[in-house]
Amino acid sequence: MTAEPAGPGAHEVIQVHGETAVAVPVAEYRRLRALERIASPQELEEAEIEATLATHREWVSAGRPGAVPHSEVRRILLGFDAG
């Protein structure tokens, strides 16, 4: 397990078994679970969408790490030359 220091008001980001996770106080985790139980299906869907968008924004701001150019994808998947 590895950890990154967190700034003021932020939570510690950790790596557990190759997966990125966030260390939060147990009380905050319990509050989140309670909110999850009482939220409507629409609210849960909206939260999932917002989480996906936040992940995408972080990926873009990090310079799209791991992004593969279209020509390389074509070569890998279809066996086409990049030319």
HTML snippet that shows the backbone in 3Dmol.js (N, CA, C, O; Angstrom):
<script src="https://3Dmol.org/build/3Dmol-min.js"></script>
<div id="view" style="width:600px;height:400px;position:relative"></div>
<script>
const pdb = `
ATOM      1  N   MET A   1       0.851  -1.178   0.000  1.00  0.00           N
ATOM      2  CA  MET A   1       0.000   0.000   0.000  1.00  0.00           C
ATOM      3  C   MET A   1       0.891   1.232   0.000  1.00  0.00           C
ATOM      4  O   MET A   1       1.850   1.307   0.769  1.00  0.00           O
ATOM      5  N   THR A   2       0.578   2.209  -0.866  1.00  0.00           N
ATOM      6  CA  THR A   2       1.294   3.478  -0.894  1.00  0.00           C
ATOM      7  C   THR A   2       0.303   4.595  -0.631  1.00  0.00           C
ATOM      8  O   THR A   2      -0.904   4.426  -0.802  1.00  0.00           O
ATOM      9  N   ALA A   3       0.830   5.748  -0.211  1.00  0.00           N
ATOM     10  CA  ALA A   3      -0.054   6.872   0.107  1.00  0.00           C
ATOM     11  C   ALA A   3       0.546   8.172  -0.396  1.00  0.00           C
ATOM     12  O   ALA A   3       1.766   8.315  -0.465  1.00  0.00           O
ATOM     13  N   GLU A   4      -0.316   9.121  -0.747  1.00  0.00           N
ATOM     14  CA  GLU A   4       0.090  10.472  -1.114  1.00  0.00           C
ATOM     15  C   GLU A   4      -0.420  11.419  -0.044  1.00  0.00           C
ATOM     16  O   GLU A   4      -1.542  11.264   0.437  1.00  0.00           O
ATOM     17  N   PRO A   5       0.405  12.417   0.342  1.00  0.00           N
ATOM     18  CA  PRO A   5      -0.078  13.371   1.340  1.00  0.00           C
ATOM     19  C   PRO A   5      -1.231  14.197   0.786  1.00  0.00           C
ATOM     20  O   PRO A   5      -1.288  14.497  -0.406  1.00  0.00           O
ATOM     21  N   ALA A   6      -2.119  14.546   1.654  1.00  0.00           N
ATOM     22  CA  ALA A   6      -3.294  15.334   1.258  1.00  0.00           C
ATOM     23  C   ALA A   6      -3.116  16.775   1.695  1.00  0.00           C
ATOM     24  O   ALA A   6      -2.476  17.053   2.710  1.00  0.00           O
ATOM     25  N   GLY A   7      -3.681  17.682   0.930  1.00  0.00           N
ATOM     26  CA  GLY A   7      -3.648  19.096   1.290  1.00  0.00           C
ATOM     27  C   GLY A   7      -4.724  19.397   2.322  1.00  0.00           C
ATOM     28  O   GLY A   7      -5.457  18.499   2.737  1.00  0.00           O
ATOM     29  N   PRO A   8      -4.822  20.654   2.737  1.00  0.00           N
ATOM     30  CA  PRO A   8      -5.829  21.033   3.723  1.00  0.00           C
ATOM     31  C   PRO A   8      -7.249  20.701   3.244  1.00  0.00           C
ATOM     32  O   PRO A   8      -7.632  21.076   2.136  1.00  0.00           O
ATOM     33  N   GLY A   9      -8.011  20.016   4.059  1.00  0.00           N
ATOM     34  CA  GLY A   9      -9.381  19.664   3.722  1.00  0.00           C
ATOM     35  C   GLY A   9      -9.502  18.488   2.765  1.00  0.00           C
ATOM     36  O   GLY A   9     -10.615  18.067   2.449  1.00  0.00           O
ATOM     37  N   ALA A  10      -8.389  17.954   2.299  1.00  0.00           N
ATOM     38  CA  ALA A  10      -8.416  16.829   1.362  1.00  0.00           C
ATOM     39  C   ALA A  10      -8.207  15.520   2.120  1.00  0.00           C
ATOM     40  O   ALA A  10      -7.813  15.507   3.286  1.00  0.00           O
ATOM     41  N   HIS A  11      -8.481  14.438   1.427  1.00  0.00           N
ATOM     42  CA  HIS A  11      -8.277  13.126   2.021  1.00  0.00           C
ATOM     43  C   HIS A  11      -7.056  12.480   1.414  1.00  0.00           C
ATOM     44  O   HIS A  11      -6.651  12.811   0.300  1.00  0.00           O
ATOM     45  N   GLU A  12      -6.473  11.556   2.152  1.00  0.00           N
ATOM     46  CA  GLU A  12      -5.280  10.863   1.688  1.00  0.00           C
ATOM     47  C   GLU A  12      -5.645   9.872   0.587  1.00  0.00           C
ATOM     48  O   GLU A  12      -6.547   9.052   0.757  1.00  0.00           O
ATOM     49  N   VAL A  13      -4.940   9.951  -0.545  1.00  0.00           N
ATOM     50  CA  VAL A  13      -5.138   9.016  -1.650  1.00  0.00           C
ATOM     51  C   VAL A  13      -4.145   7.881  -1.457  1.00  0.00           C
ATOM     52  O   VAL A  13      -2.954   8.114  -1.250  1.00  0.00           O
ATOM     53  N   ILE A  14      -4.644   6.650  -1.525  1.00  0.00           N
ATOM     54  CA  ILE A  14      -3.801   5.483  -1.298  1.00  0.00           C
ATOM     55  C   ILE A  14      -3.952   4.492  -2.447  1.00  0.00           C
ATOM     56  O   ILE A  14      -4.918   4.553  -3.208  1.00  0.00           O
ATOM     57  N   GLN A  15      -3.003   3.594  -2.565  1.00  0.00           N
ATOM     58  CA  GLN A  15      -3.066   2.501  -3.526  1.00  0.00           C
ATOM     59  C   GLN A  15      -3.198   1.206  -2.739  1.00  0.00           C
ATOM     60  O   GLN A  15      -2.368   0.908  -1.879  1.00  0.00           O
ATOM     61  N   VAL A  16      -4.240   0.440  -3.033  1.00  0.00           N
ATOM     62  CA  VAL A  16      -4.464  -0.838  -2.361  1.00  0.00           C
ATOM     63  C   VAL A  16      -4.682  -1.884  -3.450  1.00  0.00           C
ATOM     64  O   VAL A  16      -5.662  -1.820  -4.193  1.00  0.00           O
ATOM     65  N   HIS A  17      -3.773  -2.840  -3.543  1.00  0.00           N
ATOM     66  CA  HIS A  17      -3.872  -3.901  -4.544  1.00  0.00           C
ATOM     67  C   HIS A  17      -4.032  -3.324  -5.951  1.00  0.00           C
ATOM     68  O   HIS A  17      -4.834  -3.824  -6.741  1.00  0.00           O
ATOM     69  N   GLY A  18      -3.270  -2.272  -6.264  1.00  0.00           N
ATOM     70  CA  GLY A  18      -3.312  -1.667  -7.590  1.00  0.00           C
ATOM     71  C   GLY A  18      -4.503  -0.772  -7.856  1.00  0.00           C
ATOM     72  O   GLY A  18      -4.641  -0.251  -8.962  1.00  0.00           O
ATOM     73  N   GLU A  19      -5.357  -0.581  -6.883  1.00  0.00           N
ATOM     74  CA  GLU A  19      -6.554   0.247  -7.038  1.00  0.00           C
ATOM     75  C   GLU A  19      -6.379   1.528  -6.227  1.00  0.00           C
ATOM     76  O   GLU A  19      -5.909   1.487  -5.090  1.00  0.00           O
ATOM     77  N   THR A  20      -6.756   2.661  -6.811  1.00  0.00           N
ATOM     78  CA  THR A  20      -6.675   3.930  -6.094  1.00  0.00           C
ATOM     79  C   THR A  20      -7.871   4.038  -5.155  1.00  0.00           C
ATOM     80  O   THR A  20      -9.003   3.741  -5.537  1.00  0.00           O
ATOM     81  N   ALA A  21      -7.607   4.463  -3.933  1.00  0.00           N
ATOM     82  CA  ALA A  21      -8.660   4.599  -2.925  1.00  0.00           C
ATOM     83  C   ALA A  21      -8.414   5.893  -2.146  1.00  0.00           C
ATOM     84  O   ALA A  21      -7.361   6.517  -2.272  1.00  0.00           O
ATOM     85  N   VAL A  22      -9.395   6.280  -1.349  1.00  0.00           N
ATOM     86  CA  VAL A  22      -9.279   7.472  -0.519  1.00  0.00           C
ATOM     87  C   VAL A  22      -9.533   7.077   0.927  1.00  0.00           C
ATOM     88  O   VAL A  22     -10.514   6.401   1.235  1.00  0.00           O
ATOM     89  N   ALA A  23      -8.648   7.501   1.799  1.00  0.00           N
ATOM     90  CA  ALA A  23      -8.818   7.237   3.229  1.00  0.00           C
ATOM     91  C   ALA A  23      -9.678   8.358   3.815  1.00  0.00           C
ATOM     92  O   ALA A  23      -9.304   9.529   3.758  1.00  0.00           O
ATOM     93  N   VAL A  24     -10.827   7.989   4.374  1.00  0.00           N
ATOM     94  CA  VAL A  24     -11.726   8.966   4.986  1.00  0.00           C
ATOM     95  C   VAL A  24     -12.032   8.537   6.417  1.00  0.00           C
ATOM     96  O   VAL A  24     -11.947   7.353   6.744  1.00  0.00           O
ATOM     97  N   PRO A  25     -12.383   9.485   7.261  1.00  0.00           N
ATOM     98  CA  PRO A  25     -12.782   9.122   8.619  1.00  0.00           C
ATOM     99  C   PRO A  25     -14.013   8.204   8.582  1.00  0.00           C
ATOM    100  O   PRO A  25     -14.863   8.337   7.701  1.00  0.00           O
ATOM    101  N   VAL A  26     -14.103   7.296   9.517  1.00  0.00           N
ATOM    102  CA  VAL A  26     -15.208   6.337   9.565  1.00  0.00           C
ATOM    103  C   VAL A  26     -16.550   7.061   9.640  1.00  0.00           C
ATOM    104  O   VAL A  26     -17.516   6.625   9.014  1.00  0.00           O
ATOM    105  N   ALA A  27     -16.627   8.146  10.385  1.00  0.00           N
ATOM    106  CA  ALA A  27     -17.894   8.886  10.494  1.00  0.00           C
ATOM    107  C   ALA A  27     -18.333   9.405   9.127  1.00  0.00           C
ATOM    108  O   ALA A  27     -19.522   9.375   8.807  1.00  0.00           O
ATOM    109  N   GLU A  28     -17.392   9.876   8.327  1.00  0.00           N
ATOM    110  CA  GLU A  28     -17.732  10.370   6.993  1.00  0.00           C
ATOM    111  C   GLU A  28     -18.187   9.221   6.096  1.00  0.00           C
ATOM    112  O   GLU A  28     -19.124   9.378   5.314  1.00  0.00           O
ATOM    113  N   TYR A  29     -17.532   8.077   6.204  1.00  0.00           N
ATOM    114  CA  TYR A  29     -17.929   6.894   5.443  1.00  0.00           C
ATOM    115  C   TYR A  29     -19.355   6.471   5.813  1.00  0.00           C
ATOM    116  O   TYR A  29     -20.162   6.161   4.937  1.00  0.00           O
ATOM    117  N   ARG A  30     -19.656   6.459   7.106  1.00  0.00           N
ATOM    118  CA  ARG A  30     -21.003   6.082   7.548  1.00  0.00           C
ATOM    119  C   ARG A  30     -22.059   7.056   7.053  1.00  0.00           C
ATOM    120  O   ARG A  30     -23.163   6.652   6.687  1.00  0.00           O
ATOM    121  N   ARG A  31     -21.719   8.340   7.042  1.00  0.00           N
ATOM    122  CA  ARG A  31     -22.647   9.355   6.539  1.00  0.00           C
ATOM    123  C   ARG A  31     -22.919   9.125   5.055  1.00  0.00           C
ATOM    124  O   ARG A  31     -24.066   9.205   4.615  1.00  0.00           O
ATOM    125  N   LEU A  32     -21.887   8.845   4.293  1.00  0.00           N
ATOM    126  CA  LEU A  32     -22.045   8.573   2.874  1.00  0.00           C
ATOM    127  C   LEU A  32     -22.928   7.350   2.645  1.00  0.00           C
ATOM    128  O   LEU A  32     -23.797   7.367   1.773  1.00  0.00           O
ATOM    129  N   ARG A  33     -22.714   6.303   3.410  1.00  0.00           N
ATOM    130  CA  ARG A  33     -23.533   5.090   3.287  1.00  0.00           C
ATOM    131  C   ARG A  33     -24.994   5.388   3.619  1.00  0.00           C
ATOM    132  O   ARG A  33     -25.900   4.884   2.956  1.00  0.00           O
ATOM    133  N   ALA A  34     -25.221   6.207   4.646  1.00  0.00           N
ATOM    134  CA  ALA A  34     -26.600   6.565   5.013  1.00  0.00           C
ATOM    135  C   ALA A  34     -27.255   7.370   3.898  1.00  0.00           C
ATOM    136  O   ALA A  34     -28.414   7.128   3.562  1.00  0.00           O
ATOM    137  N   LEU A  35     -26.534   8.315   3.328  1.00  0.00           N
ATOM    138  CA  LEU A  35     -27.069   9.089   2.213  1.00  0.00           C
ATOM    139  C   LEU A  35     -27.386   8.190   1.022  1.00  0.00           C
ATOM    140  O   LEU A  35     -28.395   8.379   0.343  1.00  0.00           O
ATOM    141  N   GLU A  36     -26.539   7.236   0.779  1.00  0.00           N
ATOM    142  CA  GLU A  36     -26.739   6.294  -0.318  1.00  0.00           C
ATOM    143  C   GLU A  36     -28.023   5.474  -0.115  1.00  0.00           C
ATOM    144  O   GLU A  36     -28.741   5.188  -1.074  1.00  0.00           O
ATOM    145  N   ARG A  37     -28.301   5.101   1.135  1.00  0.00           N
ATOM    146  CA  ARG A  37     -29.505   4.316   1.430  1.00  0.00           C
ATOM    147  C   ARG A  37     -30.785   5.112   1.246  1.00  0.00           C
ATOM    148  O   ARG A  37     -31.800   4.557   0.826  1.00  0.00           O
ATOM    149  N   ILE A  38     -30.755   6.419   1.556  1.00  0.00           N
ATOM    150  CA  ILE A  38     -31.994   7.199   1.508  1.00  0.00           C
ATOM    151  C   ILE A  38     -32.179   7.975   0.204  1.00  0.00           C
ATOM    152  O   ILE A  38     -33.240   8.554  -0.027  1.00  0.00           O
ATOM    153  N   ALA A  39     -31.152   7.988  -0.648  1.00  0.00           N
ATOM    154  CA  ALA A  39     -31.256   8.729  -1.910  1.00  0.00           C
ATOM    155  C   ALA A  39     -32.196   8.027  -2.871  1.00  0.00           C
ATOM    156  O   ALA A  39     -32.311   6.801  -2.866  1.00  0.00           O
ATOM    157  N   SER A  40     -32.866   8.819  -3.695  1.00  0.00           N
ATOM    158  CA  SER A  40     -33.752   8.259  -4.722  1.00  0.00           C
ATOM    159  C   SER A  40     -32.903   7.653  -5.839  1.00  0.00           C
ATOM    160  O   SER A  40     -31.729   7.995  -5.977  1.00  0.00           O
ATOM    161  N   PRO A  41     -33.484   6.759  -6.633  1.00  0.00           N
ATOM    162  CA  PRO A  41     -32.742   6.206  -7.773  1.00  0.00           C
ATOM    163  C   PRO A  41     -32.227   7.307  -8.707  1.00  0.00           C
ATOM    164  O   PRO A  41     -31.120   7.198  -9.234  1.00  0.00           O
ATOM    165  N   GLN A  42     -33.011   8.355  -8.913  1.00  0.00           N
ATOM    166  CA  GLN A  42     -32.577   9.455  -9.777  1.00  0.00           C
ATOM    167  C   GLN A  42     -31.367  10.177  -9.169  1.00  0.00           C
ATOM    168  O   GLN A  42     -30.418  10.510  -9.879  1.00  0.00           O
ATOM    169  N   GLU A  43     -31.405  10.414  -7.863  1.00  0.00           N
ATOM    170  CA  GLU A  43     -30.275  11.076  -7.205  1.00  0.00           C
ATOM    171  C   GLU A  43     -29.018  10.218  -7.290  1.00  0.00           C
ATOM    172  O   GLU A  43     -27.924  10.740  -7.503  1.00  0.00           O
ATOM    173  N   LEU A  44     -29.168   8.910  -7.125  1.00  0.00           N
ATOM    174  CA  LEU A  44     -28.011   8.010  -7.237  1.00  0.00           C
ATOM    175  C   LEU A  44     -27.443   8.039  -8.654  1.00  0.00           C
ATOM    176  O   LEU A  44     -26.227   8.053  -8.841  1.00  0.00           O
ATOM    177  N   GLU A  45     -28.332   8.048  -9.655  1.00  0.00           N
ATOM    178  CA  GLU A  45     -27.878   8.104 -11.048  1.00  0.00           C
ATOM    179  C   GLU A  45     -27.143   9.416 -11.324  1.00  0.00           C
ATOM    180  O   GLU A  45     -26.103   9.419 -11.982  1.00  0.00           O
ATOM    181  N   GLU A  46     -27.680  10.526 -10.823  1.00  0.00           N
ATOM    182  CA  GLU A  46     -27.030  11.824 -11.004  1.00  0.00           C
ATOM    183  C   GLU A  46     -25.657  11.856 -10.333  1.00  0.00           C
ATOM    184  O   GLU A  46     -24.709  12.427 -10.873  1.00  0.00           O
ATOM    185  N   ALA A  47     -25.558  11.243  -9.162  1.00  0.00           N
ATOM    186  CA  ALA A  47     -24.271  11.182  -8.461  1.00  0.00           C
ATOM    187  C   ALA A  47     -23.262  10.352  -9.248  1.00  0.00           C
ATOM    188  O   ALA A  47     -22.089  10.715  -9.325  1.00  0.00           O
ATOM    189  N   GLU A  48     -23.707   9.245  -9.830  1.00  0.00           N
ATOM    190  CA  GLU A  48     -22.826   8.412 -10.653  1.00  0.00           C
ATOM    191  C   GLU A  48     -22.332   9.189 -11.866  1.00  0.00           C
ATOM    192  O   GLU A  48     -21.157   9.115 -12.224  1.00  0.00           O
ATOM    193  N   ILE A  49     -23.233   9.933 -12.493  1.00  0.00           N
ATOM    194  CA  ILE A  49     -22.856  10.739 -13.656  1.00  0.00           C
ATOM    195  C   ILE A  49     -21.825  11.787 -13.253  1.00  0.00           C
ATOM    196  O   ILE A  49     -20.816  11.964 -13.936  1.00  0.00           O
ATOM    197  N   GLU A  50     -22.076  12.471 -12.161  1.00  0.00           N
ATOM    198  CA  GLU A  50     -21.143  13.497 -11.696  1.00  0.00           C
ATOM    199  C   GLU A  50     -19.785  12.887 -11.357  1.00  0.00           C
ATOM    200  O   GLU A  50     -18.752  13.482 -11.662  1.00  0.00           O
ATOM    201  N   ALA A  51     -19.770  11.717 -10.734  1.00  0.00           N
ATOM    202  CA  ALA A  51     -18.507  11.050 -10.408  1.00  0.00           C
ATOM    203  C   ALA A  51     -17.744  10.680 -11.678  1.00  0.00           C
ATOM    204  O   ALA A  51     -16.524  10.831 -11.741  1.00  0.00           O
ATOM    205  N   THR A  52     -18.461  10.197 -12.683  1.00  0.00           N
ATOM    206  CA  THR A  52     -17.826   9.845 -13.950  1.00  0.00           C
ATOM    207  C   THR A  52     -17.250  11.081 -14.621  1.00  0.00           C
ATOM    208  O   THR A  52     -16.136  11.042 -15.144  1.00  0.00           O
ATOM    209  N   LEU A  53     -17.996  12.176 -14.610  1.00  0.00           N
ATOM    210  CA  LEU A  53     -17.505  13.422 -15.198  1.00  0.00           C
ATOM    211  C   LEU A  53     -16.279  13.950 -14.442  1.00  0.00           C
ATOM    212  O   LEU A  53     -15.333  14.440 -15.059  1.00  0.00           O
ATOM    213  N   ALA A  54     -16.296  13.851 -13.122  1.00  0.00           N
ATOM    214  CA  ALA A  54     -15.144  14.305 -12.329  1.00  0.00           C
ATOM    215  C   ALA A  54     -13.910  13.473 -12.660  1.00  0.00           C
ATOM    216  O   ALA A  54     -12.810  14.013 -12.781  1.00  0.00           O
ATOM    217  N   THR A  55     -14.087  12.162 -12.808  1.00  0.00           N
ATOM    218  CA  THR A  55     -12.974  11.293 -13.182  1.00  0.00           C
ATOM    219  C   THR A  55     -12.430  11.690 -14.544  1.00  0.00           C
ATOM    220  O   THR A  55     -11.216  11.748 -14.740  1.00  0.00           O
ATOM    221  N   HIS A  56     -13.325  11.962 -15.482  1.00  0.00           N
ATOM    222  CA  HIS A  56     -12.897  12.364 -16.822  1.00  0.00           C
ATOM    223  C   HIS A  56     -12.150  13.695 -16.794  1.00  0.00           C
ATOM    224  O   HIS A  56     -11.133  13.847 -17.470  1.00  0.00           O
ATOM    225  N   ARG A  57     -12.646  14.661 -16.016  1.00  0.00           N
ATOM    226  CA  ARG A  57     -11.968  15.961 -15.908  1.00  0.00           C
ATOM    227  C   ARG A  57     -10.562  15.790 -15.328  1.00  0.00           C
ATOM    228  O   ARG A  57      -9.618  16.424 -15.800  1.00  0.00           O
ATOM    229  N   GLU A  58     -10.417  14.937 -14.311  1.00  0.00           N
ATOM    230  CA  GLU A  58      -9.091  14.685 -13.724  1.00  0.00           C
ATOM    231  C   GLU A  58      -8.166  14.044 -14.748  1.00  0.00           C
ATOM    232  O   GLU A  58      -6.988  14.395 -14.824  1.00  0.00           O
ATOM    233  N   TRP A  59      -8.686  13.109 -15.533  1.00  0.00           N
ATOM    234  CA  TRP A  59      -7.916  12.417 -16.557  1.00  0.00           C
ATOM    235  C   TRP A  59      -7.421  13.410 -17.609  1.00  0.00           C
ATOM    236  O   TRP A  59      -6.260  13.363 -18.016  1.00  0.00           O
ATOM    237  N   VAL A  60      -8.310  14.313 -18.047  1.00  0.00           N
ATOM    238  CA  VAL A  60      -7.938  15.310 -19.048  1.00  0.00           C
ATOM    239  C   VAL A  60      -6.904  16.271 -18.466  1.00  0.00           C
ATOM    240  O   VAL A  60      -5.919  16.585 -19.135  1.00  0.00           O
ATOM    241  N   SER A  61      -7.106  16.745 -17.238  1.00  0.00           N
ATOM    242  CA  SER A  61      -6.177  17.708 -16.645  1.00  0.00           C
ATOM    243  C   SER A  61      -4.807  17.076 -16.370  1.00  0.00           C
ATOM    244  O   SER A  61      -3.807  17.787 -16.276  1.00  0.00           O
ATOM    245  N   ALA A  62      -4.759  15.759 -16.241  1.00  0.00           N
ATOM    246  CA  ALA A  62      -3.486  15.063 -16.038  1.00  0.00           C
ATOM    247  C   ALA A  62      -2.785  14.774 -17.366  1.00  0.00           C
ATOM    248  O   ALA A  62      -1.766  14.084 -17.397  1.00  0.00           O
ATOM    249  N   GLY A  63      -3.333  15.303 -18.458  1.00  0.00           N
ATOM    250  CA  GLY A  63      -2.718  15.095 -19.755  1.00  0.00           C
ATOM    251  C   GLY A  63      -3.113  13.781 -20.401  1.00  0.00           C
ATOM    252  O   GLY A  63      -2.393  13.267 -21.258  1.00  0.00           O
ATOM    253  N   ARG A  64      -4.266  13.226 -19.991  1.00  0.00           N
ATOM    254  CA  ARG A  64      -4.797  11.982 -20.541  1.00  0.00           C
ATOM    255  C   ARG A  64      -3.768  10.852 -20.468  1.00  0.00           C
ATOM    256  O   ARG A  64      -3.425  10.261 -21.492  1.00  0.00           O
ATOM    257  N   PRO A  65      -3.277  10.550 -19.268  1.00  0.00           N
ATOM    258  CA  PRO A  65      -2.260   9.499 -19.142  1.00  0.00           C
ATOM    259  C   PRO A  65      -2.759   8.163 -19.680  1.00  0.00           C
ATOM    260  O   PRO A  65      -3.880   7.739 -19.397  1.00  0.00           O
ATOM    261  N   GLY A  66      -1.915   7.521 -20.449  1.00  0.00           N
ATOM    262  CA  GLY A  66      -2.278   6.235 -21.014  1.00  0.00           C
ATOM    263  C   GLY A  66      -3.085   6.328 -22.289  1.00  0.00           C
ATOM    264  O   GLY A  66      -3.429   5.301 -22.874  1.00  0.00           O
ATOM    265  N   ALA A  67      -3.399   7.545 -22.736  1.00  0.00           N
ATOM    266  CA  ALA A  67      -4.156   7.708 -23.973  1.00  0.00           C
ATOM    267  C   ALA A  67      -3.320   7.196 -25.138  1.00  0.00           C
ATOM    268  O   ALA A  67      -2.105   7.384 -25.180  1.00  0.00           O
ATOM    269  N   VAL A  68      -3.983   6.554 -26.068  1.00  0.00           N
ATOM    270  CA  VAL A  68      -3.305   5.983 -27.226  1.00  0.00           C
ATOM    271  C   VAL A  68      -3.817   6.683 -28.481  1.00  0.00           C
ATOM    272  O   VAL A  68      -5.028   6.816 -28.659  1.00  0.00           O
ATOM    273  N   PRO A  69      -2.910   7.134 -29.357  1.00  0.00           N
ATOM    274  CA  PRO A  69      -3.361   7.791 -30.593  1.00  0.00           C
ATOM    275  C   PRO A  69      -4.207   6.855 -31.458  1.00  0.00           C
ATOM    276  O   PRO A  69      -4.031   5.637 -31.420  1.00  0.00           O
ATOM    277  N   HIS A  70      -5.120   7.426 -32.230  1.00  0.00           N
ATOM    278  CA  HIS A  70      -6.028   6.649 -33.082  1.00  0.00           C
ATOM    279  C   HIS A  70      -5.262   5.704 -34.002  1.00  0.00           C
ATOM    280  O   HIS A  70      -5.650   4.548 -34.167  1.00  0.00           O
ATOM    281  N   SER A  71      -4.183   6.188 -34.596  1.00  0.00           N
ATOM    282  CA  SER A  71      -3.412   5.351 -35.519  1.00  0.00           C
ATOM    283  C   SER A  71      -2.853   4.113 -34.818  1.00  0.00           C
ATOM    284  O   SER A  71      -2.798   3.033 -35.406  1.00  0.00           O
ATOM    285  N   GLU A  72      -2.441   4.272 -33.567  1.00  0.00           N
ATOM    286  CA  GLU A  72      -1.910   3.132 -32.808  1.00  0.00           C
ATOM    287  C   GLU A  72      -3.024   2.141 -32.467  1.00  0.00           C
ATOM    288  O   GLU A  72      -2.814   0.930 -32.526  1.00  0.00           O
ATOM    289  N   VAL A  73      -4.204   2.647 -32.112  1.00  0.00           N
ATOM    290  CA  VAL A  73      -5.343   1.770 -31.819  1.00  0.00           C
ATOM    291  C   VAL A  73      -5.704   0.965 -33.062  1.00  0.00           C
ATOM    292  O   VAL A  73      -5.934  -0.242 -32.979  1.00  0.00           O
ATOM    293  N   ARG A  74      -5.754   1.635 -34.219  1.00  0.00           N
ATOM    294  CA  ARG A  74      -6.050   0.927 -35.478  1.00  0.00           C
ATOM    295  C   ARG A  74      -5.038  -0.176 -35.725  1.00  0.00           C
ATOM    296  O   ARG A  74      -5.400  -1.293 -36.095  1.00  0.00           O
ATOM    297  N   ARG A  75      -3.761   0.143 -35.517  1.00  0.00           N
ATOM    298  CA  ARG A  75      -2.709  -0.849 -35.754  1.00  0.00           C
ATOM    299  C   ARG A  75      -2.865  -2.040 -34.822  1.00  0.00           C
ATOM    300  O   ARG A  75      -2.750  -3.191 -35.245  1.00  0.00           O
ATOM    301  N   ILE A  76      -3.128  -1.756 -33.547  1.00  0.00           N
ATOM    302  CA  ILE A  76      -3.243  -2.826 -32.554  1.00  0.00           C
ATOM    303  C   ILE A  76      -4.484  -3.673 -32.795  1.00  0.00           C
ATOM    304  O   ILE A  76      -4.402  -4.900 -32.839  1.00  0.00           O
ATOM    305  N   LEU A  77      -5.636  -3.020 -32.953  1.00  0.00           N
ATOM    306  CA  LEU A  77      -6.892  -3.763 -33.045  1.00  0.00           C
ATOM    307  C   LEU A  77      -7.169  -4.342 -34.426  1.00  0.00           C
ATOM    308  O   LEU A  77      -7.725  -5.434 -34.549  1.00  0.00           O
ATOM    309  N   LEU A  78      -6.785  -3.615 -35.452  1.00  0.00           N
ATOM    310  CA  LEU A  78      -7.165  -4.021 -36.800  1.00  0.00           C
ATOM    311  C   LEU A  78      -5.997  -4.490 -37.648  1.00  0.00           C
ATOM    312  O   LEU A  78      -6.193  -4.996 -38.753  1.00  0.00           O
ATOM    313  N   GLY A  79      -4.796  -4.327 -37.143  1.00  0.00           N
ATOM    314  CA  GLY A  79      -3.636  -4.755 -37.900  1.00  0.00           C
ATOM    315  C   GLY A  79      -3.298  -3.812 -39.044  1.00  0.00           C
ATOM    316  O   GLY A  79      -2.555  -4.185 -39.953  1.00  0.00           O
ATOM    317  N   PHE A  80      -3.842  -2.571 -39.012  1.00  0.00           N
ATOM    318  CA  PHE A  80      -3.567  -1.600 -40.068  1.00  0.00           C
ATOM    319  C   PHE A  80      -2.259  -0.901 -39.791  1.00  0.00           C
ATOM    320  O   PHE A  80      -1.864  -0.726 -38.638  1.00  0.00           O
ATOM    321  N   ASP A  81      -1.583  -0.498 -40.866  1.00  0.00           N
ATOM    322  CA  ASP A  81      -0.404   0.346 -40.716  1.00  0.00           C
ATOM    323  C   ASP A  81      -0.870   1.747 -40.375  1.00  0.00           C
ATOM    324  O   ASP A  81      -1.917   2.191 -40.848  1.00  0.00           O
ATOM    325  N   ALA A  82      -0.087   2.456 -39.546  1.00  0.00           N
ATOM    326  CA  ALA A  82      -0.452   3.817 -39.142  1.00  0.00           C
ATOM    327  C   ALA A  82      -0.416   4.782 -40.312  1.00  0.00           C
ATOM    328  O   ALA A  82      -1.040   5.841 -40.242  1.00  0.00           O
ATOM    329  N   GLY A  83       0.294   4.456 -41.387  1.00  0.00           N
ATOM    330  CA  GLY A  83       0.482   5.338 -42.535  1.00  0.00           C
ATOM    331  C   GLY A  83      -0.761   5.801 -43.132  1.00  0.00           C
ATOM    332  O   GLY A  83      -0.736   6.551 -44.108  1.00  0.00           O
TER     333      GLY A  83
END
`;
const viewer = $3Dmol.createViewer("view");
viewer.addModel(pdb, "pdb");
viewer.setStyle({}, {cartoon: {color: "spectrum"}});
viewer.zoomTo();
viewer.render();
</script>
